[in-house]
Amino acid sequence: MRRRTCLSSLLTILSLALAPAACGDDGGGSGDEIGDPDNGSSVGSSDGATDSGSSDGTTSDGTTSAGTTSDSTGTTTGDTTESDDNGTGFKFDLPIPDSNGGNACNGMGGEDVEFSYIWVANTAEGTLSKINTQTLVEEGRFITRPDHLGRPSRTSVNLAGDVAVANRDGGVSKFLARSEDCPDLNGTPGIQTSTGKADVKAWDVEECRAWHTPFNGVANRPVAWTAGELDPQTCTFVGQKLWTSTSNLAVPGSMMVNRLDGDSGTIEDTIPAPGVDIGSWGAYGGAVDGENNFWFSTHGSANPPTLSRVTYDDLVLTTWPVPAGVAPYGMTFDSEGYAWVAGYAGGVARFDPDSESWDVVPQVTGLGMQADGQGRVWVGTYGGMGTGVAAIDVQTLEVLDFIPIAAGVTKGVSIDFFGYVWVVDMASSAYRVDPDTHEYTSYDGLDSAYTYSDMTGAGLKNVAFPAR
């Protein structure tokens, strides 16, 4: 199995969390159940069938409508510990695409990952866990909103390895992965930052929180980083932006897409989406493509459920209905240029932006999902196949594999930089699954874990710098 990454010093993290009523958002305060508070890991194996399934994907043409654009400059309440790292990040060990032979960033050597984290939200607790994907040790836990009541869920990791987390009850926070990048601003000598589950710092003490941008009185779910621009002098990424979306659930037509400055958290652009039905939860899942465009899906409760795109360059919104019968939950974008939605009913659907058409894999229903950069999309299964993860070929739509997992629900799915598939169970565990052997190990110290999205940053890396 390929365990190498194209990034040297790139961070791995965890981020997308969801749940419907009969597969909806937990809606209330604390999620469905609280996980076992004890730390530790368990090892299991899966005897799931490895025979390839078949997929009779059906195609339906989508319709598009141009959205309206607002180039408005928003305001942000920057955190007092705002980072001044100016977008410093990690370096590639492979030639940068479209660069000439003299580019100083070419052939930087070394294939080892300096550090690799998955970031999982503890929804009821109002915190975010930072878990080392190699040791399965929780190395930090952070409050995500000043009042502790944000109910965090989706996370997204940028190419510097830093994370942004959205609070479902409003507000986005950015945390720095490495303590050496954190500014000493709270008046106490040295860097005060959490070192694990039992060491959660108070809001005004934690110094690895770069900023917090409040979105008051709105639902705030999907969050996704852009790649930024490569600085050829420093071989780091600068100018990274963060996409998110908000809705007032009591007001139809209130959905907004927001683009934030990644260094400060300032709201730079707000794009109204009045024609997108918000359903029960507003925008639900989100991801970027290789051109930094923002893709987001609504929950299956919307009428109709839709997939939308906001273009990076001109902020134009386009919306397509998903195929009839598909009830979207999670979504991802793969390195081949397809958008995907996992339906908790009706199957998994793949969208081709060029032809504006859909194909459906009806035999797989699921929740969270992510593409692995090796031609597969992994789906946390829900319904008929049982509890586990299924792999679908991104080109042929063939169901390649199914790995059963002894979890109550396979809610969130992410891939790390070593090729492992991670699954979050909405209780106390995050499972690290070997897609070759079907063996898995778990970290069991989470509390009402609820995240599904690009929790490691591998999803962004795969679309920004796909394997050749």
N, C-alpha and C positions, 0 to 999 in steps of 0.2 A: 504494500500500500504506500502511496505517496504521502510522506509526512513533512515535506519541505514547503516553505512559504516563499513567495517572491519578494517579501519584505524583510529587510533587516531592521530590527528594533521596532517592529510594528506591534501594537497592543491588541489583545484579543478581549472582547467584552460582550455583554448580553443585553438584548433589548427588544421586545414586543410583547405585550401582555394583553389578553382579552378574555371575554366570556359572554355567551348569550343567555337568554332567559331559558329557552329550551336549548339554548346554546347562545345565550346573550350575555351582555356585560353583567357583572355581579350587582351593579346598580347601587346596592346599599353601601354600608361603610366598610365592612371588614372582609369581604370575599366569602367564599363558600365554607372554608374551614381553615383553621390555623394549624400549621405544621408542627412537628415535633421540634422543640427548641434545642434539643441536644445536638452538638456538633458531631461530626463523624462521617464515615463513608462506608458504603456497603458494595460488595462486588457480586454481580450476578451474571448469568449468561442466558441467551435466548436461543431456543431451538426452533425458531420460526422458519417457515419454508423459505427457501432461497430461489425457488423456481420463478422464472419471470412470468408475470401476468400478461394479460392482453388488454389493449385499450382500443375501443371503437370510438375514437374522438369524433364528435359531431361539430360541424362548423356553422356559425350563424354570423351574418354581417351586422356589425354595430353601426350606430348612427352617431354623428358628432354634432356638437353645437359650440360655437365660439363663446367663451365667457367674456366678462368685462374685466378691465384691468384698472387698478388704482395705484399710481406711483406716489404713495403717501409715506412720509417719514414718521414712524411711530416713536414713542418714548419708552424708555426702559428704566426700571429701578435697578440700577447696577448694584451688585453686592459690594460690600466694603472690602472684600478680599479679591476684587477683580484682578485677574492675572495680567501681567505685563510681558508674557512670554512671546508676544508678537507672532504667534503661530508656529513656533519651533516644533519640529516633529522628527520623524524617523526616516532613515535613508533606505533607498532601494539597493538591492545587491544585483539587480539585473539592469540592462540598458533601458533607458527611458524611451517609450514608444515615440516614433517620429523625431528622434533626436539624431544629430549627426555624430560621426565617429569621434569628434573631438569633445563631446559633451563631458564635462568633469564629473557628472553623476553616473557615467557608464562604468560597469565592472567594478563596483565598489568592494566586492569580495565578501565572503561570509554568508552563510545561509541560515544561521541560527537566529531564532527570535529572542530579542533581549528580554522581553517579558510578554506574557499573554494572560489576559484577564477576560472573564465574562462578568457582565454587570446585570444583576437581577434585582428587581424591585420587590420589596416586602410591603405589599399594599396596605394592609391594615395597620402596620406599624409606622408607615410614612417614612420608610428608609430605603436605601439602596445599598446592596451588597456587592463588594468587589472580590471576586474569587479567582485565585490562580488556577489556570486550566491544567497545569502540569502537576501541581502538588495537591490540588483540591482543598487548599487552605483559604479561608476567608481572611483577606488582608486589610479589609476596611469596611465600615458601615456608616452611612451618612444620612442625615436628615435632609429631606428634599424640598421642604417648604418651611418658612419660619414658624407657622402654627402647628406643624407636625400632622396636619389634616389633609394633605394634598391627594392621598390615595395614588401614589405613583404607579406607572405601569410601563409604557414603552421607553426603551432606551436606544441610543444610537451612538456608535463609536466612530471617531474620525481617523484620518490617516496619521495623526500624531498620537493616537491611542487614548485620547481624552473622550469623556462620555457626556452626553446630554440626556436628561431624563425628563419626561413630561408627567405632570401630575394631572390625573383625570379630572380633578376639581379645580384646575387652573394653575398655570405657572410652570416654567421650564428652568432647570438648573443645570449648570455645567460643572463637572468635577475633573480635576487634573489627575492623571494616572500615577505620576511619579512625584514623590514628596520633594525631590530636588527642584522641581519646577514651581513649587508652591511659594508664594510671597509671604514674608514674615510681617504681618500687618496688625495683629491683634494686641500688640503691646507686651506680650510675653516673649522673652528670648527663645529662639529656636522655633521650629515648625511644629505647631500643634495640629495633629491630624489623626484620625481614627486608625487603629492598628488591627481591628477585628470586631467581631460581633459584640463582645463585652466591653467595647471601648468606643461608644458612640459619643462624639463631642457635641456640646451645645452649639446652637446655630452661630452665635457670635464668637465661638472659640475655634471652630473648624476653619483651617486655613487652606485646604485644598479644594474648596469651592471657589471657582473662578468668578461666577456671577449667578444671579437669579433674576429672571424676568417674570413679573407677575402677569397673569391673565385672569382678572377677577370676574367671578360670576359666570364662568363659561366652562363647557366641557373641553378638555385639551388632551388629545390622545396621540395621534401619529407624530413622529419626530424623525428627521433624517438629515444627516450631514451631506454637504457636497464635498468633492475631492479637494477643491482649492486649486491654486496654481503652484507649480514647481518653481522654486527659486534656484536657478542654476549655480549661483554663487555658494549657497549654503546647503543645497540638495535637500531642502525641507519644503513643506507645503505652507503656503501663506494664503490669506484671503478666503479662508473657509467660511461658508455660510451654513445656516441651519434652517431647515424648513419645519414648520409645524402647522397645525390647523386647530381652530376653535369654533365652537357653536354654542349659542344659547338654546338649550334643548326645549325651552318653552316657546321659542319664536321660530316658526318655519321660515326658511330662507335666510337664516342668520349665519350660515357658515362663512368663515374667513380662512384664507390661507395666508400665513405670515412667513416672511423671510427675515432672519435675524443675522446680525454681524456675529461671527463666531468668536471673536476676541472679546467683545464687550457685552453681547447680549442685546444690543440696541435693535429695535424693530425697524428695519429699513424699508420694507415693502409690505403692503397689505392688499390682498386680492379678494374682493367679494366673490362668493359663489352662490348667489341667490337661487339659481336654477337647480342646484343639487339638493335633493330631498335628504334631510338629516336623519330620518328614521328615529330610532330610540337613542342613538349615541353620537351622531355627527360623523365626521370622518373617523375611520376606525383603524386602518392599517396604512402605512406609507413607506416609500423607498425612493431612491433616485436611480436614474439610468446613467449610462456612460457619458452623457452630455450635461449632467447635473440637473436635468429636469425632474420635477417632483411628481410622483405618481401616488395617488391615494384611492382607497376604496371605501365605500360605505358598508355598514353592517347589513345583514340580510333582512333586517326589519324595515329598511328604507323602501319607498315605493316610487320608482323602481330602485333596486340596488344598482350602483354604478361604479365605474372606474373612471378616474379623471387624471388629467395631466396639466401641470402648469409649467410652461417653458421657462428656462433659466434666463434667456437673453431678453425676451420681450414680455414675459409675465402674462402670456395668453393662456386662458383656461379652456380646455376641451373635455367633454364628458361623453362617455359611452355607456349604455345599459349593459349589464352582464347578461349572459344567456338565461332565458326563462327557466325557472326552477332552481338555479344556483343561488344559494344563500351565503354571501361572502362573509368571511371571518378574517383570516390572515391574508397577507399578500407579500410578494417579493418581485424582484426584477433580476433576470439572469444575464450572464455574460454574452449570450447569443442575441440579445435584443428583444426578448419577450417579457411581457408582464404576466404575472400569475396571481390568481386568487384561489384560496382554499375555501370551498363551500362546506359548511356543516350539514348542508343538505344539497343534493343535486350534482355533486361531484366537484372535481378540481378543474378550473378553466384557465386556458392559456390564450393571451391576446397578442396578436401580431400588429404592431403599430403601423407597419408599412401597408398592409392590406386592410387594416381596420376590421379584422375578422377574428372570431373566436373558435377554439377547439376545446372540447370537453372530454375529460376522463371520468365517466360516470361512476365507475366502480370504487373510486377513492373519495371519501368525504373526510374533511379534516378541519383543523383549527390553525395553529401556527405553521409557517413554512419558510424555507430558505433554499436557494440554489447553492451548490457547493463548488462551482467553477470547474467541475469535472464532467459536465454534461448531465447532471442529475438535479432534480428538485426533491427535497425531503419534506414530507408532510407529517405533522402530528395527527394521526388518524383518529377519527371520531365516528362511531356508528358500527357498521357491519363488519369491517375488517378486524375489529378489536382494538385494544389500546396498544399503541406502539408508534413506529415511524415507517412510512412507505417511501420508496424511491421511484421517481418517474423520469424516464428519459426525456430530456428537454426537446429533442428533435422528433423522435418517433412516437412519443406519448406512451410507450410501453411501460408497464409497471414492472420494474426491475427487481424489487426486493421488498420484503416486509419484515420488520424486526419487532417482535412483541416486547413490551416493557411492563414490568410489574408495578405500574403506577395507577393512581386513581383516574387520572386524565393526562393526556399528553398535550399540554396547552401551548407552550412556546417552543420554537425550534430555531436553533442557530448552529452555525458551523464555525469551528475554530481554525487557527492557522496550521494546525497539525493534521487536519482532515477529520477530526472527530465530530460527530453529530451530538449536539447538546439538546436536551429536552427538559423543560420546566413543568412541574406537575400541579401548580396552583395550591400546593400545600407546603411541604418543608424541604423538597428535594429538587436538585438539578442533576440530571443523569448525563454522564459522558459515555457515548456509545461508539464502539469501534465498528464502522460499517463493513469491515471485512470479516471479522470473527464473530460479530454479534454480541460480544461481551460488553458489559457496561459496569461502570463504577458511579457512585453518586456522592454528592455532598448533601448532607441531611440537616443542616443547621439553619435553613431559611424559615421565614415566618409569613405565611399567607403569600407565597411567591406568585407573582402574576406579571410575567413579561413575555412578549413574543415580538421579535423583530431582529434587527442586526445587533445582537447583544455583544458581539466580539469585534466588529469592524471588518470581518472577512467578506461580508456581502458587499460593502463599499469598495474594497480592494478588488474584488472580482469583476465589478462593472467598470471601474476606472482603469484597471490594468489587467484585462483578461489574459488568461494563459494562451500562449501561441502554440 
